[in-house]
Amino acid sequence: MFAFGLVTICQGLVQNYAGLLATRFFLGLAETGMFPGSFYLIGMWYKRSEAQRRYSFFFGSTSLAGAFGGLLASAIGKMSGMRGYAGWRWIFILEGVLTCVVAFLFFFMIPDFPENAKWLSEDERSYVKARLHKDQGRNAAERAIGFRDVVNVFKDYKIFVGGFMYLGLIVPAYGYAFFAPGIIQSYGYSPISTQLHSVPPWAASFTFAMVVAFFSDKLKHRFAFTMLPICMGMVGFGILIAVHDNRRLQYGALFLVTMGVYSAMPVIVCWFTMNLGGHHRRAVGTAWQIGFGNIGGIIATVSLPLFPLSSPKSSGQPGLT
């Protein structure tokens, strides 16, 4: 996390395109362990019937980041010219500094496992371990993972299914995240107004994701709470593809897209990882699902150039072809 913030700062200081590409590479390298590591740790603290709200809240932080990121970008963008730096440079620098500060504090605040939590008494640590053992079985966290353990995990075909489940949702999720500003700006908004109009869909997705997570945990069910949001996202994309002359309806469809896609993703991750028994299977399986699924980001990135906006088959809306 600290490396992620540091590289983000460097993005604001680059002087050429090659430097930007280099920082983007190291940004991805720093991000590699953040999401799977965070999901793995969350799963080692909570029972399966408690985990979805925690997964969705953590995952929903990306939605909140999208919401507040738009507000911050619109505010920081006004710093353009200060110290000779353009507004976009200040966005990277200031947000990177904040990430580094938070990472430094979290290093001392967040323990790996209940066994290592110094702020728990011995009785409390025993209680947490007992309730998790009853729900999930023995986790074998005391034994180091080896290459043979990794190989054994991949002997189960369901591990591969989990990766493709996440891949299927990453493509529309990244597609929206990458192209949403262009889509909203095509409705006739100014750059600052575009940033502000990007906030409500992200905020709505966070709220809806938490509602979905609450009922999913309460009912101890995952499948229906995956399919319903996915269907919502499909409806939203369908409206964006079919309707080109109603700005309010098109903007409303963005809410369906974010609420659907970004509510289903944490359910997919929680459903898969919390059913992987033991320290080794969960560690490897979580890394595989998130790592393989993120290939969808490449697919989402190259989707727009495949259909130029001037193409007769194009809808004229960035990212919707």
Order of alpha helices (4+ residues) and beta strands (2+ residues): alpha-alpha-alpha-alpha-alpha-alpha-alpha-alpha-alpha-alpha-alpha-alpha-alpha-alpha
